[in-house]
Amino acid sequence: MATRLNPYISFRDNAREAITFYESVFGGELNISTFGDYQASQDPAEADKVMHSMLETPGGLTLMAADTPNGMEYNPGDNVSVSLSGEASDEAELRGYWEKLIDGGSVTVPLELAPWGDAFGMCVDKFGIAWLVNIAGAPQDQ
């Protein structure tokens, strides 16, 4: 198996809601483990919190998320961006993801033709996560 790069997003008490939302956006198989499943916290209030979750899609996307334990500092969304990119042949799929991500969120850069020839947009979803979507343009004749 090749090394892969994927985002891992931390939340404060709503990782299950967030990763389930992303499952509704991208589809795929979702696995969730709680702190209680692994007796990973001495705090009974953390038993049902998400210790680790992983969403793997048929298209090869992987997204991981967890709740930040109560004793750790949490700075929501200010240091995380997630990039989705693909070829022109993937446009319908990528635009579908875009539409679902902006539902309840906000568009910071509309998904439209960028100066470099690709369709590009930026948004922040309803959980405060910044997303970049890039759809490669058709190759230019030289």
NORLIN-V911933 format. One line per field, one symbol per residue. ss: DSSP state (@ for helix, = for strand, . for the rest). phi: phi as a letter, one per 40 degrees, with the letter a starting at -180 (. if undefined). psi: psi as a letter, one per 40 degrees, with the letter a starting at -180 (. if undefined). A space follows every 50 residues. Layout:
# NORLIN-V911933
ss=???
phi=???
psi=???
This chain:
# NORLIN-V911933
ss=.......====...@@@@@@@@@@@@..======.@@@.....@@@...= ======.....======.............======.@@@@@@@@@@@@@ @@...========.....======.....======.......
phi=.ccbbacbbcbbgbcccccccccccbghbbbbbbccdbfcaccdccdccc cababbbdcgcbbbaaccddcbcbbcgcbbbbbbaacdccdccccccdcc cccgbaccbdcaccdcgccaababccbgccbbbbbdccdccb
psi=hihihiihhiigefdddddddddddeaahhhhhidddefeiehdeedeih dhihhhideeihhiiihhideiihgheefhihhhiaideedddddddddd deheaihdhigihideeihiiiihieeehhihhhhhiihii.
